[in-house]
Amino acid sequence: MNKVMSNKLMIALYTLPALILIGILIYIPLGLTGYYGLMKWDGIGAMEFIGLENYITALQDTKFWESAYHSFLLAIFSALSLIIYLIISLILASKIKGADLLRKIYLIPMLLSSVAIAQLWIKVYNPANGILNSILGFFGVDNPPVWLGDPKVVLFAIFVPILWQYAGFYILIYYAALKNIPDSLVEAAKIDGASAFQIAYKIKAPLIMGVIKVTIVLAIVGSLKYFDLIYVMTGGGPSGASEVMASYMYKLAFATYDFGYGSAIGFLLLIITLIVTVFIRKLTASDEEVQY
């Protein structure tokens, strides 16, 4: 085994298939997206080279920046929701009764497709007979919002099922990290008189800070390129009030058949995501590592 690992040729041969696959599935499509952004193209006919015109137009496009604002707003809410997921994980990891059952319940949304979740929440938000407005009517709210039809509330109404969809994923990650903390550390803190809040805030959270940083990156980057549930629930409407960068790109390419401009938007989305990823990694970087 040591001979194989010290042989650079063998290492190259073993990694070559994976590198080829990654290149075909990821890097070549990314390069083509940037290339198509330089073209005026309807997706069928001949391409016309127009240089950076699509990219300049995108940077001046108010609809693009509105969709970018919505994507960043979702990213902020996703990052803040991690606090709730962490609190739930801390409660589950504290050996409460029914913790195993609750963990399975939280994982149910992950088992459903985004389309199924979208259809479920469309029924919940139905202004005529949806369960949410029925509950509000029971408590005396005479004119509840038209959740998916009101530009002022539609974006936040969509955030709820998105955050609900991924709750189980982050709770499971935090729970697994918390269970790896030695019980001896927690017991020693209890003997010293530490409260449950102090144990969670000063002992458990710092010990899983590496995991928390990773989930922050995952939540923010995933939110910036989110698409499917929003497109099924509202299609970016009403009047673009719930449009995000990915849905705007999809509409340009497949609804108006402006593949060149849509590709430019997609490539800008990639660049924005990379910049945000680097920024978040730098922001959460730390030379200190807690050992236990």
Secondary structure, 3 states (H helix, E strand, C coil): CHHHHHCHHHHHHHHHHHHHHHHHHHHHHHHHHHHHCCEECCCCCCCEECCCHHHHHHHCCHHHHHHHHHHHHHHHHHHHHHHHHHHHHHHHCCCCCCHHHHHHHHHHHHHCCHHHHHHHHHHHCCCCCCHHHHHHHHCCCCCCCCCCCCCCCHHHHHHHHHHHHCHHHHHHHHHHHHHCCCHHHHHHHHHCCCCHHHHHHHHHHHHCHHHHHHHHHHHHHHHHCCCHHHHHHCCCCCCCCCCCHHHHHHHHHHCCCCHHHHHHHHHHHHHHHHHHHHHHHHHHCCCCCCCC
